[in-house]
Amino acid sequence: MRRNILSVYPLALAILLGLLAVPSFAADRPNIVWIFAEDMNDWMGCYGDDTVPTPNIDALASAGVQFNRAYMPAGVCSATRSAMALGAMQTSLGVHNHRSSRQRFPGEEIRLPDNVKTVYQTLRAGGYHVINYGPKSDFNFLWASQNEKELKRRNGTSAIPAESDSDLLYDVNVLPWAPSNNLLPQLLKACPDDKPVFLQLQLKGGKNNGKFDGYPQGKINPADVKVMPYYADLPSVREKIAHHYDTIRQTDEEVGQIVSTLKENGFDKNTIVFFFTDHGMILPRHKQWLYEGGIRVPLVVAGPGIPVGKRRDDLVSGIDISAATLALAGLEQPKHMEAKNFFADDFHRDWVISARDRCDYTIERVRAITGERFKYIRNFKTDRPFMQPQYRDGQAFMKDLKAHYKAGKMNEVESFIMSETRVPEELYDLDNDPHEIHNLAGDPAYRKQLEKYRGILSQWIEQTGDQGQYDESVESLKGVLQRWNKEAVNPEYDKAR
């Protein structure tokens, strides 16, 4: 049930408006803060879910713009992060396989050409003091100026790094931000007076423990949550859903503490705050998948010059966050970027695309086109199961789901993703089927829609040179085998052994 945020949380809203609202930022370029949470769905008050209170995120939404249809370019962190850093689809520059640069032998890493700059480099070159508090520099590439000495420095213990290489992030080598791990006042005090600041704060989000001593109601009772129709209603599934609500409540509290810290340290003028997540939560059909639960994320932006209390239902891509950030900073978008500034007067997307490729040791190739009403999914590797070996396999909910299926206790909807093979195409009417459980790809009544999206995907692959259509290199696969030898069972690994 959607709540009236203005009336329910006036104090939280007042704090945010005091932090963010100034008449104009024409005279000085704004500070820009990305609050970047991991593994989290939009089960929040401002998005119509009041299972747990989220007053701070709700207040941020009321103070700015809430995007209701923001889709990430991938359902996994490093591919999404790489695309956002480049302002382009990860498939266009060959950085689509999860953590691919880490899993290669020395000298075989993916390195960006000198003329391809990240949004962070562009901001720094444009005069911004750039801080990445994480240390989530979890990209599928290295850029040209990185070297072993600098990488060792970044793995050191310095809390506030020096400006030694203008091409590198100022990484804070600590865990993602948390109340117990708060170096933010120290970082803010060290910011130069003559530069605007760009600050990326990484939150654990859905990876949190779900605890917060000040939460009077305690943890969510698994018996009180709703189980999606595509899952068997099992205790372990309920527990995981309930836990995710607890992590959302915990993340909301962290967002409130971050906003307070910014205000307490003088960042109460000329600051624009973005809040978003990289993809959905851990359950199957969410993280790593291209269904709504995997790629549709919360996205809220508030600050000077941003409309107050606006809700937008138009399609935006996660890479557009980078384009909007550069535009707000008054900087020109690099030529290689495919992103669009969603605050531009002429902004429009007829569809957004998302891609799934290798995740850890699980080799996949799936593409999704999300339009105003329909979602089209193309499964290229139909010879392998949806539930092929993956990092979740040891978890209780996965064991229980597989056992339930093996015992013949699942209905047709629940068992769809347990199939040993998969259909090549899926088509869903999101208006009437938000859970994506009625595949219309074989329905003659929707043939025109199927052909339309099939054509869009084919054209996009050709125009962008989608690198996922080519096999991953043997050297890269050898890197995967170094870490996950026995788990890597896909036939593509045979040539690397």
C-alpha positions as CSV (number, residue, x, y, z in Angstrom):
1,M,0.0,0.0,0.0
2,R,1.5,3.3,-1.1
3,R,1.9,5.8,1.8
4,N,1.8,9.6,1.9
5,I,5.5,10.1,2.6
6,L,5.1,13.9,3.1
7,S,2.7,13.3,6.1
8,V,4.3,10.1,7.5
9,Y,7.9,11.3,7.6
10,P,8.0,15.1,7.9
11,L,11.2,15.2,10.0
12,A,13.2,13.0,7.7
13,L,11.9,15.0,4.7
14,A,12.8,18.3,6.5
15,I,16.4,17.1,7.0
16,L,16.7,16.1,3.4
17,L,15.3,19.3,2.1
18,G,17.7,21.2,4.4
19,L,20.6,19.2,3.0
20,L,19.6,19.3,-0.6
21,A,17.4,22.3,-1.5
22,V,19.1,25.5,-2.5
23,P,17.7,28.0,-5.1
24,S,20.2,27.2,-7.9
25,F,23.5,25.6,-8.7
26,A,24.2,27.9,-11.6
27,A,27.0,29.7,-9.7
28,D,28.9,26.6,-8.5
29,R,28.9,23.1,-9.8
30,P,27.2,20.7,-7.5
31,N,28.7,18.1,-5.3
32,I,27.4,14.7,-6.4
33,V,26.9,11.7,-4.1
34,W,26.2,8.2,-5.4
35,I,24.8,5.9,-2.6
36,F,25.3,2.6,-4.4
37,A,23.7,-0.4,-2.7
38,E,24.3,-4.1,-3.6
39,D,21.9,-6.9,-4.2
40,M,18.7,-5.1,-3.4
41,N,15.1,-5.0,-4.8
42,D,12.8,-2.0,-4.5
43,W,10.6,-3.4,-1.7
44,M,10.4,0.1,-0.1
45,G,7.6,2.4,1.0
46,C,8.1,4.8,-1.9
47,Y,7.7,1.9,-4.3
48,G,4.5,0.8,-2.7
49,D,5.7,-1.9,-0.3
50,D,5.3,-1.0,3.4
51,T,6.4,-4.4,4.8
52,V,9.3,-2.6,6.6
53,P,9.6,1.1,7.2
54,T,12.0,3.0,4.9
55,P,11.6,6.6,6.0
56,N,15.0,7.8,4.8
57,I,14.8,6.5,1.2
58,D,11.1,7.5,1.1
59,A,12.1,11.1,2.2
60,L,14.8,11.2,-0.5
61,A,12.2,10.2,-3.1
62,S,9.8,12.9,-1.8
63,A,12.5,15.5,-2.0
64,G,13.4,14.6,-5.6
65,V,12.6,12.3,-8.5
66,Q,11.7,8.7,-8.2
67,F,12.2,6.5,-11.2
68,N,9.8,3.6,-11.3
69,R,11.3,1.8,-14.3
70,A,15.0,1.9,-14.0
71,Y,16.7,-1.2,-15.4
72,M,20.3,-2.2,-14.9
73,P,22.4,-3.4,-17.9
74,A,23.1,-6.7,-16.1
75,G,21.9,-8.7,-13.1
76,V,25.4,-9.1,-11.6
77,C,27.6,-6.5,-9.9
78,S,30.9,-6.3,-12.0
79,A,29.1,-6.2,-15.4
80,T,26.7,-3.5,-14.2
81,R,29.5,-1.6,-12.5
82,S,31.7,-1.8,-15.6
83,A,28.8,-0.6,-17.8
84,M,28.0,2.3,-15.5
85,A,31.7,3.3,-15.2
86,L,31.9,3.4,-19.0
87,G,28.5,4.8,-19.7
88,A,28.0,2.1,-22.3
89,M,26.8,-1.5,-22.4
90,Q,29.3,-3.9,-21.1
91,T,28.9,-6.0,-24.2
92,S,30.0,-3.2,-26.5
93,L,33.6,-3.1,-25.0
94,G,34.0,-6.7,-24.1
95,V,33.7,-6.4,-20.4
96,H,30.6,-8.4,-20.0
97,N,31.9,-11.6,-18.3
98,H,31.7,-11.4,-14.5
99,R,35.1,-10.4,-12.9
100,S,36.8,-11.3,-16.2
101,S,39.8,-9.1,-15.7
102,R,40.6,-10.6,-12.3
103,Q,40.4,-14.2,-13.6
104,R,43.0,-13.8,-16.3
105,F,46.7,-14.5,-16.1
106,P,49.0,-11.5,-15.5
107,G,49.4,-9.6,-18.8
108,E,46.1,-11.0,-20.1
109,E,43.8,-8.6,-18.3
110,I,41.3,-6.5,-20.2
111,R,42.7,-3.0,-20.4
112,L,40.8,0.0,-21.7
113,P,42.3,1.9,-24.6
114,D,43.7,5.3,-23.7
115,N,40.9,7.1,-25.5
116,V,38.2,5.3,-23.4
117,K,37.7,7.1,-20.1
118,T,35.5,6.1,-17.2
119,V,32.9,8.5,-15.7
120,Y,35.3,8.8,-12.7
121,Q,38.2,9.9,-14.8
122,T,36.0,12.3,-16.8
123,L,34.8,13.9,-13.5
124,R,38.4,14.2,-12.2
125,A,39.7,15.6,-15.4
126,G,36.8,18.1,-15.3
127,G,37.8,19.4,-11.9
128,Y,36.0,17.1,-9.4
129,H,37.6,15.7,-6.3
130,V,36.6,12.0,-6.7
131,I,36.2,9.6,-3.8
132,N,35.2,5.9,-4.1
133,Y,34.4,4.7,-0.6
134,G,34.0,1.0,-0.9
135,P,36.5,-0.2,-2.0
136,K,34.2,-1.3,-4.8
137,S,36.4,-0.9,-7.8
138,D,34.9,-4.1,-9.0
139,F,35.3,-3.7,-12.7
140,N,35.9,-6.2,-15.5
141,F,38.8,-4.1,-16.8
142,L,41.9,-2.1,-15.9
143,W,42.6,1.2,-17.6
144,A,45.9,1.9,-19.3
145,S,47.7,3.8,-16.6
146,Q,47.3,1.2,-13.9
147,N,50.4,-0.6,-12.9
148,E,51.5,-3.1,-10.3
149,K,53.0,-0.4,-8.0
150,E,49.7,1.5,-7.9
151,L,47.7,-1.6,-7.4
152,K,49.8,-2.5,-4.4
153,R,49.3,1.0,-3.0
154,R,45.6,0.7,-3.4
155,N,45.7,-2.5,-1.4
156,G,47.5,-0.7,1.5
157,T,46.1,0.7,4.7
158,S,45.9,4.4,4.0
159,A,42.4,5.7,4.8
160,I,42.7,8.9,2.7
161,P,44.7,8.3,-0.4
162,A,46.8,11.0,-1.9
163,E,46.5,12.4,-5.4
164,S,49.3,10.4,-7.0
165,D,47.8,9.3,-10.3
166,S,45.1,11.5,-11.9
167,D,43.7,8.5,-13.7
168,L,42.9,6.4,-10.7
169,L,40.0,6.4,-8.2
170,Y,40.7,7.6,-4.7
171,D,39.9,4.2,-3.2
172,V,39.3,4.0,0.5
173,N,40.6,0.6,1.4
174,V,37.9,-0.4,3.9
175,L,34.8,-2.4,3.8
176,P,31.7,-0.9,2.3
177,W,30.3,1.9,4.4
178,A,28.6,0.9,7.6
179,P,28.0,2.8,10.9
180,S,30.8,0.8,12.5
181,N,33.1,1.6,9.5
182,N,32.5,5.4,9.1
183,L,35.4,7.3,7.8
184,L,33.1,9.7,6.0
185,P,33.6,12.7,8.3
186,Q,37.4,12.2,7.9
187,L,37.1,12.1,4.1
188,L,34.7,15.1,3.9
189,K,37.0,17.3,6.1
190,A,39.9,16.5,3.8
191,C,38.1,17.6,0.6
192,P,39.6,20.7,-1.0
193,D,37.7,23.9,-0.7
194,D,38.2,24.9,-4.4
195,K,36.7,21.7,-6.0
196,P,33.3,20.2,-6.2
197,V,33.2,16.6,-4.8
198,F,32.0,13.4,-6.4
199,L,31.5,10.7,-3.7
200,Q,30.6,7.1,-4.4
201,L,29.5,5.3,-1.3
202,Q,29.2,1.6,-1.5
203,L,26.6,-0.1,0.8
204,K,26.3,-3.8,1.4
205,G,22.6,-3.6,0.8
206,G,21.1,-7.1,0.5
207,K,24.4,-8.6,1.8
208,N,23.8,-6.9,5.1
209,N,23.1,-9.0,8.2
210,G,19.7,-7.5,8.6
211,K,20.4,-6.3,12.2
212,F,19.8,-2.9,13.7
213,D,19.5,-2.5,17.5
214,G,17.2,0.5,17.2
215,Y,14.5,-1.3,15.2
216,P,11.7,-1.9,17.8
217,Q,9.7,-4.4,15.8
218,G,12.5,-6.9,15.6
219,K,13.1,-9.0,12.5
220,I,10.4,-9.7,9.9
221,N,8.5,-12.9,10.6
222,P,8.8,-15.2,7.6
223,A,5.2,-16.2,8.0
224,D,4.2,-12.6,7.3
225,V,5.8,-12.2,3.9
226,K,4.3,-12.9,0.4
227,V,6.0,-15.6,-1.7
228,M,6.1,-14.9,-5.4
229,P,4.1,-17.3,-7.6
230,Y,7.2,-18.5,-9.3
231,Y,8.5,-20.0,-6.1
232,A,7.4,-23.1,-4.2
233,D,6.2,-21.8,-0.8
234,L,9.0,-23.4,1.3
235,P,10.2,-22.2,4.8
236,S,13.8,-21.6,3.5
237,V,12.4,-19.4,0.7
238,R,10.2,-17.4,3.1
239,E,13.2,-17.0,5.4
240,K,15.3,-15.6,2.6
241,I,12.5,-13.1,1.5
242,A,12.0,-12.0,5.1
243,H,15.8,-11.5,5.6
244,H,15.9,-9.3,2.5
245,Y,13.3,-7.1,4.0
246,D,15.5,-6.8,7.1
247,T,18.4,-5.8,5.0
248,I,16.3,-3.1,3.3
249,R,15.3,-1.7,6.6
250,Q,18.9,-1.8,7.7
251,T,20.0,-0.1,4.5
252,D,17.4,2.6,5.0
253,E,18.9,3.4,8.4
254,E,22.3,3.6,6.8
255,V,21.1,6.0,4.2
256,G,19.7,8.2,7.0
257,Q,23.0,8.2,8.8
258,I,24.9,9.1,5.6
259,V,22.6,12.1,5.0
260,S,23.1,13.2,8.5
261,T,26.9,12.9,8.2
262,L,26.9,14.9,5.0
263,K,24.9,17.7,6.7
264,E,27.0,17.6,9.9
265,N,30.1,18.1,7.8
266,G,29.0,21.1,5.8
267,F,27.6,19.3,2.8
268,D,24.3,21.1,3.2
269,K,24.6,23.2,0.2
270,N,24.7,22.4,-3.5
271,T,24.7,18.6,-3.1
272,I,22.8,16.1,-5.4
273,V,22.2,12.6,-4.0
274,F,21.6,9.5,-6.1
275,F,20.4,6.3,-4.5
276,F,20.2,3.1,-6.5
277,T,21.1,-0.6,-6.4
278,D,23.2,-2.7,-8.8
279,H,20.7,-5.5,-9.2
280,G,18.2,-7.7,-7.3
281,M,18.5,-10.0,-4.3
282,I,20.1,-13.4,-4.1
283,L,17.1,-15.7,-4.9
284,P,17.0,-17.3,-8.4
285,R,15.1,-15.3,-11.0
286,H,16.6,-12.2,-9.3
287,K,20.4,-11.8,-9.0
288,Q,22.2,-12.7,-12.2
289,W,18.8,-13.2,-14.1
290,L,17.1,-10.8,-16.5
291,Y,13.6,-11.0,-15.1
292,E,12.2,-7.9,-13.3
293,G,13.5,-9.1,-9.9
294,G,17.0,-9.1,-11.3
295,I,17.4,-5.9,-13.3
296,R,14.6,-3.5,-12.2
297,V,16.0,-1.4,-9.4
298,P,15.2,1.5,-7.2
299,L,16.6,4.8,-8.4
300,V,16.0,8.2,-6.6
301,V,17.7,11.5,-7.3
302,A,17.3,14.6,-5.2
303,G,19.1,17.9,-4.9
304,P,19.3,21.5,-6.3
305,G,17.7,21.9,-9.7
306,I,16.0,18.5,-9.4
307,P,12.2,18.5,-9.4
308,V,10.6,17.8,-6.0
309,G,8.2,14.9,-5.5
310,K,8.2,13.8,-9.1
311,R,7.4,10.2,-10.1
312,R,8.6,9.0,-13.5
313,D,7.4,5.9,-15.3
314,D,9.5,6.2,-18.4
315,L,12.2,3.6,-19.1
316,V,15.8,4.5,-18.1
317,S,19.0,2.4,-18.1
318,G,21.5,2.2,-15.3
319,I,24.1,3.6,-17.7
320,D,22.0,6.7,-17.9
321,I,23.0,7.5,-14.3
322,S,26.5,8.3,-15.6
323,A,25.2,10.5,-18.4
324,A,23.0,12.4,-16.0
325,T,25.9,12.8,-13.5
326,L,28.2,14.3,-16.2
327,A,25.5,16.6,-17.4
328,L,24.8,17.9,-13.8
329,A,28.5,18.4,-13.4
330,G,28.6,20.5,-16.6
331,L,30.8,18.1,-18.4
332,E,30.7,16.8,-22.0
333,Q,29.9,13.1,-22.4
334,P,32.8,11.1,-23.9
335,K,32.2,9.9,-27.5
336,H,32.3,6.2,-26.6
337,M,29.3,6.5,-24.2
338,E,26.0,5.1,-25.2
339,A,24.2,6.5,-22.1
340,K,21.5,9.2,-22.3
341,N,21.0,12.0,-19.8
342,F,17.5,11.3,-18.3
343,F,17.2,14.9,-17.2
344,A,17.5,16.2,-20.8
345,D,14.4,17.7,-22.3
346,D,14.6,15.3,-25.3
347,F,15.3,12.2,-23.2
348,H,13.4,9.1,-24.4
349,R,13.9,5.4,-24.6
350,D,11.5,3.0,-26.4
351,W,13.3,0.1,-24.8
352,V,16.3,-0.8,-22.6
353,I,18.5,-3.8,-23.0
354,S,20.1,-6.0,-20.4
355,A,22.6,-8.9,-20.8
356,R,23.7,-12.0,-18.9
357,D,27.0,-13.6,-19.7
358,R,29.4,-15.7,-17.7
359,C,28.8,-15.3,-13.9
360,D,31.6,-16.8,-11.9
361,Y,32.0,-20.3,-13.5
362,T,28.5,-20.5,-15.0
363,I,28.6,-19.7,-18.7
364,E,25.5,-18.1,-20.1
365,R,24.3,-15.9,-22.9
366,V,20.9,-14.3,-22.4
367,R,19.6,-10.9,-23.7
368,A,16.5,-9.0,-22.6
369,I,14.7,-6.1,-24.2
370,T,12.3,-4.3,-21.9
371,G,9.7,-2.1,-23.6
372,E,6.9,0.0,-22.4
373,R,4.7,-3.0,-21.9
374,F,6.5,-6.1,-23.1
375,K,9.7,-7.9,-22.0
376,Y,11.5,-10.1,-24.6
377,I,14.1,-12.6,-23.4
378,R,16.4,-14.5,-25.8
379,N,18.1,-17.6,-24.4
380,F,21.0,-18.5,-26.7
381,K,22.2,-21.6,-24.9
382,T,19.1,-23.7,-24.9
383,D,21.0,-26.9,-24.3
384,R,21.6,-26.3,-20.7
385,P,19.3,-25.9,-17.7
386,F,18.2,-22.7,-16.1
387,M,19.6,-24.1,-12.8
388,Q,23.0,-25.1,-14.1
389,P,25.7,-25.2,-11.5
390,Q,26.1,-21.8,-9.8
391,Y,27.3,-20.1,-6.7
392,R,24.0,-20.4,-4.9
393,D,24.0,-24.3,-4.9
394,G,25.1,-24.7,-1.3
395,Q,22.4,-22.5,0.1
396,A,19.4,-24.1,2.0
397,F,16.8,-22.5,-0.3
398,M,18.4,-24.0,-3.4
399,K,18.7,-27.4,-1.9
400,D,15.1,-27.3,-0.8
401,L,13.8,-26.1,-4.2
402,K,15.7,-28.8,-6.1
403,A,14.5,-31.5,-3.7
404,H,10.9,-30.2,-4.0
405,Y,11.1,-30.4,-7.8
406,K,12.7,-33.8,-7.8
407,A,9.8,-35.0,-5.6
408,G,7.3,-33.9,-8.2
409,K,5.7,-31.3,-5.9
410,M,6.0,-28.2,-8.0
411,N,3.3,-26.8,-10.3
412,E,4.0,-25.7,-13.9
413,V,4.8,-22.2,-12.9
414,E,7.2,-23.1,-10.1
415,S,9.0,-25.7,-12.1
416,F,9.6,-23.5,-15.2
417,I,13.2,-22.6,-14.2
418,M,13.9,-26.2,-13.0
419,S,13.8,-27.5,-16.6
420,E,16.8,-29.4,-17.9
421,T,16.6,-27.3,-21.2
422,R,15.2,-23.9,-21.9
423,V,13.0,-22.3,-24.5
424,P,14.8,-20.0,-26.9
425,E,12.4,-17.1,-26.5
426,E,10.3,-15.6,-23.8
427,L,7.8,-12.8,-24.1
428,Y,5.8,-11.3,-21.2
429,D,3.1,-8.7,-20.9
430,L,4.4,-6.7,-17.9
431,D,1.1,-4.8,-17.5
432,N,-0.9,-7.9,-17.0
433,D,1.8,-10.3,-15.9
434,P,4.3,-8.4,-13.6
435,H,5.7,-11.7,-12.3
436,E,6.6,-12.9,-15.8
437,I,5.0,-16.4,-15.5
438,H,2.9,-16.5,-18.8
439,N,5.3,-16.9,-21.7
440,L,3.5,-15.5,-24.8
441,A,6.3,-16.3,-27.3
442,G,4.3,-19.3,-28.7
443,D,0.9,-17.5,-28.7
444,P,-0.1,-16.5,-32.3
445,A,-2.0,-13.5,-30.9
446,Y,1.4,-11.9,-29.9
447,R,3.4,-12.9,-33.0
448,K,3.8,-9.2,-34.1
449,Q,5.2,-8.3,-30.7
450,L,7.6,-11.2,-30.8
451,E,8.8,-10.3,-34.2
452,K,9.2,-6.7,-33.3
453,Y,11.4,-7.4,-30.3
454,R,13.3,-10.2,-32.1
455,G,14.2,-7.6,-34.8
456,I,15.2,-5.0,-32.2
457,L,17.6,-7.4,-30.6
458,S,19.1,-8.6,-33.9
459,Q,19.7,-5.0,-35.0
460,W,21.2,-4.1,-31.6
461,I,23.6,-7.0,-31.7
462,E,24.8,-6.0,-35.1
463,Q,25.0,-2.2,-34.5
464,T,26.8,-2.5,-31.1
465,G,29.0,-5.5,-32.0
466,D,27.7,-7.4,-29.0
467,Q,30.9,-9.1,-27.8
468,G,28.9,-11.8,-26.1
469,Q,28.3,-13.5,-29.4
470,Y,31.9,-14.6,-29.4
471,D,33.4,-17.3,-27.2
472,E,35.5,-16.2,-24.3
473,S,39.2,-16.6,-24.8
474,V,41.0,-19.8,-23.7
475,E,43.3,-17.7,-21.5
476,S,40.4,-16.1,-19.8
477,L,38.8,-19.5,-19.2
478,K,42.0,-20.8,-17.8
479,G,41.8,-18.0,-15.3
480,V,38.4,-19.2,-14.3
481,L,39.6,-22.7,-13.9
482,Q,42.4,-21.6,-11.6
483,R,39.7,-20.5,-9.1
484,W,36.8,-22.9,-9.8
485,N,38.2,-25.9,-11.4
486,K,35.8,-28.6,-10.3
487,E,32.8,-26.3,-10.4
488,A,33.4,-25.3,-14.0
489,V,31.5,-28.0,-15.9
490,N,30.3,-26.2,-19.0
491,P,31.6,-27.7,-22.3
492,E,33.4,-24.4,-23.1
493,Y,36.0,-25.2,-20.5
494,D,37.2,-28.4,-22.2
495,K,39.5,-26.4,-24.5
496,A,41.1,-24.7,-21.5
497,R,41.9,-27.8,-19.5
